[in-house]
């Protein structure tokens, strides 16, 4: 079973940048849809970005488009680059994966989450 571990969260000022990394093990990342999900304080979990398993549209939530970038960085790793951060980006961020073909917000494998806090 695929296991995921995030790293790179922390505290940053408005306008700053952070890079989150997701390291996987236990199974191959090949052939998996992979993405990042976040949960702001007191709110529901929401999808942020996603790379589909097969060809098709990558997903970027409207509120991060142009500021956040997802990329696979190695055989077992992928990352989330976050620029121009805003206080409303404060959330727990989790990397996730599934065997679903497209980015439909359904994941079967989850990391434990890493906190990102943006001060105003």
Secondary structure, DSSP 8 states (H G I E B T S, - for coil): --EEEEE--EEEETT--EEEEEEEESS--TT-EEEEEEE-TTS-EEEEEEE-SSSS--EE-TTTTTTEEEEE-SSSEEEEEE-S--GGG-EEEEEEEES-SS-SS--SEE---EEEEEE-
